[in-house]
Amino acid sequence: MIRDNTFTSFDKWSKPFVSEVAELVNLLKEYGYDTKRLAQVTGLEEKNVCKWTANYKKEPLEPSSIPYPCWCFLAALVGKTNIQTNGQAIHVDNIKTVLHLFKPTAFTPKNKFQCPTVDQFNKLIDSGLFEAMSVDNLTALFNWNLTSFREGLEKGNLPFLNWCLIIMMLNINIQKMVLKDLEEELTLE
C-alpha cells in the first residue's frame, strides 16, 4: 500500500519508500513493462529505476532517492495523474486546438518521440493561452531547476519526461500515449 502523502503537491510531498516505488514499477512489469522496456518508452534510465527501488525487500521503509518529477511521471503511468495539482487538470475547451500546435510525433513514446520546436513551446508556455502554463509555475509545481528548464525550452530540447508532465496538465492521457501496448487502462488500487 502506498501512502497518500506521496501522491500530493511538492510542498506537501513525502518521499516514497523504496517499497512504494517498487510497487509502481512491479505493477508496470505486470502489464508487460519491465525496466528495460520501461526505459525504452519513457527515457528513464534502467539504472535509476533500480536505484530508486534498491533493497526494497531488505529495507522497505527506506526513503527512495526518486526525484519528485519522476515520481509524478510513474504515478501518472499507473493512473494517478496530476498529483502535483491534487489531481486537477487545466480546463481546455477544445483539446484539438492544443494538439494542432504540435506534430503528432510529440505524442508518442520516447523511442519515437520528436521534441517540439522552440516556436511550438512558445505557443503553449508563457503564451497566455493557459495561465498555469508559465515557466515559473511549472518549475514550482515539479521542483524543476528554473535555469535548466528555460534552457531546454529555448533550445527546443526539453526532456521527454518534462514534456509528458506538461501535457498531462492539459488532461492528455500520457499512460495511453507512452504505454501503447496496454490492452486495458492501468490503475493503482
N, C-alpha and C positions, 0 to 999 in steps of 0.2 A: 504494500500500500504506500502510495506517495502522499506526503504531507501537502495540505492545501497551500501552506505559505511558501511553497516552491513555485506555485503557479500564480504569481502575482507581479505587480509592477516592481521595478528595480528598487525603488526606495523602501519597499516592504519585504523584499525578497530574502528568503533564507536559502543559502546554497543547498542543493540537494545532496543527500548522502550518495556514496558510490553505489549502494544497492538500489537507490531510486533511479539513477541514471541507467544502471544495468537493466532495470525493469523496462524502461522505454526501449533500450537497444534490443533486449530479448523479445519484446513484442514485435518490433520491426523484423527480427530474424524469423519469428513465427510466420510472418507474411511474406517470406522469401527474400528479405533484405539483410543478409549477413553483413559484417563490417566491410568486406571488400566491395560488395555490390552497393552498399550504402555510400561508400566513399565515391564510387563512380557517378552516382546520380545526384549527390549533394555537394561534393567537393570537400567534405570533411575528411581529414586525413585519418586513415586507419589507426595509426599510432596514437593519435589524440583520443579517439574513441576508446581505445584500450586503456589509455592513461586515466581517462575520466571514470572508468569502471574498475580500475585495478584493485585487487584484493577484496572484491565485494563479498566473497564468501567468508573470508577470514575477519575482515573489519567492515561489516556492512554499514555501520553508523559513522564511518569516517566521512567528513565533508569532501565532496568531489572538487576537482580543480576546474570543472567545466565553466567556461565564461557564460555570462548571462545571455548574450545573443545566441550562442549555440544551444543553450537550454530552451530558449524561446522557439528556435527552429525545430529541435527534436520534439518539443511539446506539440507544435503545430502538425508535425508529420503523424502524430498519433491522435489527432483530433482535438487538441487543446489549443485553439487558435487565439491569437492576440492577448496572451497573458500580460503583456506589457501595459495594456489598457483595460485590464479586468474583463476581457472577452469582447470588448466593444470595437466594432469596425467603423471606419469612416463611411457615412452615408453617401452613396453615389446614385444619382438619379438614373443615369444610363451608363452602365459599365462598358458598353461598346465604344463610347466616346474615349474612355481611358485606354482600352485595348487598341484602338486605332492610332494611338500616339506612338506605338512601338511595333516592331516587326514581330511576326509570330515566333521567331527563334528566341525572343526574350521570355517566352512562357513554356520552356522545355526543361527537361532535367539537365543537370550540369554538363554531362557528357555531350550534349547537343546545343548548349546554351551559347548565344552570342550576346554579349553585353550591349545594352542600349548605348547610343551615342551621347555625347555631351548635349547636343541640341534636344534629344529626346528627354534626357534627365531634366533639362531646363524647362520643359513644358509641364513637368509634374511637380518638381521640388522647388520651392521658393518662387513659384509662378503665380501664386494667389488662387489657383484652381481649387485647392483644398488647404484650409488654414493649418491643419495638423501636419501637412507635408512641407515642413520647413527644416532646414539643416539643423537649427538649434533644437527644435522639438524632437526630431529623430535621434539626434545624438544623446539627448537626455533620456528618451524612452528606452533606448537599447544600450545605454552606457558605452557608446562608441567614442573613440578618440576623434574630437572635432577636426583637428588638422588632417588626419588620415582620411576621414570621411569626405571632407571638402576636396582634398586632392583626388580621391577616387572619382568624384563627380566631375571635376574639372578636366580630368584626363580620359574620362569615359571608360574606366576600368574598375568599377565598383565590384567587390567580391559577390559571387553568386548568392551566398547566404544573406548578405545585406539586402540585395535586390529582392529576394524572396520575402524577407520580413517587411519590406516597404510595401510590396504589392499585396501582401496578406492583409495589411491595414485597410485596403480597399475592398476587403471581403472576397478576394480571389483565393480560391481553394488551392493552396500550394501542395497539399497532400496529393490531389489529383494531378497537379502539374508535374511534380517531381517523381512520385511513385506510380508511374504509368501502368505497371503490370498488376496493380491491385485489382482483384476481382470484386471486392466489396469495400466499402468505406471502413477504415480502421479507426476504432475508438478505444480510448483508455477507459476501463471500467472504474 
